[in-house]
Amino acid sequence: MSDSGAWPGHDLRVVESAMLEMAVELHPTHLSAEGLLQRIVSKRADALEIETARQAIANLRESGVFHEHDDGLLEPTRPTLRTAGLLTGALGC
């Protein structure tokens, strides 16, 4: 799913990065995995882009970047917010 000449929506690292950035920017608002997917996927008819986005969400959950609440909403974890704040200079996280 990662070809440097491919559509950015097919590059797993690009999609993971975009999802992380979006989730941090939206915080404290939280989205479901499906809601996040809908905000990220630009070509709804592109099955590979959708699959890449689903894999990105799964990877971010598995690596501890996102916490999934019982109601299905995803939230960036506290360490994720802290790290993002350090990287962007927004230390109010």
matplotlib code that plots the C-alpha trace (Angstrom):
import matplotlib.pyplot as plt

x = [0.0, 3.0, 4.3, 6.0, 4.5, 1.0, -2.0, -1.4, -4.6, -2.9, 0.2, -0.4, 2.1, 0.6, -2.9, -1.9, -0.2, -3.3, -5.5, -3.3, -3.1, -6.9, -7.7, -5.3, -6.7, -10.3, -9.6, -11.6, -14.1, -14.0, -15.1, -16.0, -13.6, -16.2, -16.5, -12.7, -12.6, -15.3, -13.2, -10.0, -11.1, -11.3, -12.4, -15.3, -15.3, -11.7, -11.6, -7.9, -8.1, -10.9, -8.9, -5.8, -7.8, -9.2, -5.8, -4.4, -7.1, -6.4, -2.6, -3.1, -5.4, -3.0, 0.0, -1.7, -2.1, -5.9, -8.1, -11.5, -14.3, -17.1, -19.4, -17.0, -15.5, -11.7, -9.7, -6.0, -4.3, -2.7, 0.8, -0.2, -1.6, 1.5, 3.9, 1.9, 2.0, 5.8, 6.2, 3.9, 4.7, 1.0, 1.8, -1.7, -2.6]
y = [0.0, 2.3, 3.3, 6.7, 7.4, 6.4, 8.5, 9.9, 8.2, 4.8, 5.5, 4.1, 6.4, 9.5, 8.4, 7.6, 11.0, 12.8, 10.9, 11.7, 15.4, 15.6, 13.8, 16.1, 19.2, 18.2, 17.3, 17.5, 16.6, 12.8, 10.9, 7.3, 5.3, 5.6, 9.4, 9.8, 7.6, 9.8, 13.0, 11.5, 9.5, 11.9, 9.4, 7.4, 5.0, 4.1, 0.8, 0.9, 4.4, 3.2, 0.0, 2.1, 4.4, 1.4, -0.1, 3.3, 3.5, 0.0, 0.7, 3.8, 2.0, -1.0, 1.3, 3.2, 6.5, 6.3, 5.1, 3.7, 4.4, 2.0, 4.1, 3.7, 7.2, 7.5, 9.8, 10.6, 9.3, 11.7, 10.8, 11.4, 14.8, 15.7, 14.6, 16.5, 19.5, 19.3, 18.8, 21.7, 24.1, 23.9, 22.8, 23.5, 19.9]
z = [0.0, -0.2, -3.6, -3.8, -7.2, -6.2, -5.2, -1.6, -0.5, -1.2, 0.8, 4.3, 6.0, 4.4, 5.4, 9.0, 9.3, 8.0, 10.4, 13.3, 12.4, 11.9, 15.2, 17.1, 15.4, 16.2, 19.9, 22.1, 19.5, 18.8, 15.7, 15.1, 12.9, 10.1, 10.7, 10.5, 7.4, 5.7, 6.5, 5.1, 2.0, -1.0, -3.7, -2.3, -5.2, -4.7, -2.9, -2.3, -0.7, 1.6, 2.5, 3.2, 5.5, 7.4, 7.8, 9.0, 11.6, 12.8, 12.9, 14.9, 17.4, 17.7, 18.3, 21.1, 19.2, 19.4, 22.2, 21.3, 23.7, 24.4, 22.1, 19.2, 19.3, 18.7, 20.8, 20.6, 23.7, 26.2, 25.1, 21.5, 22.3, 24.3, 21.5, 18.9, 21.1, 21.4, 17.7, 16.8, 19.6, 20.8, 24.4, 25.6, 24.8]

ax = plt.figure().add_subplot(projection="3d")
ax.plot(x, y, z, "-o")
ax.set_aspect("equal")
plt.show()
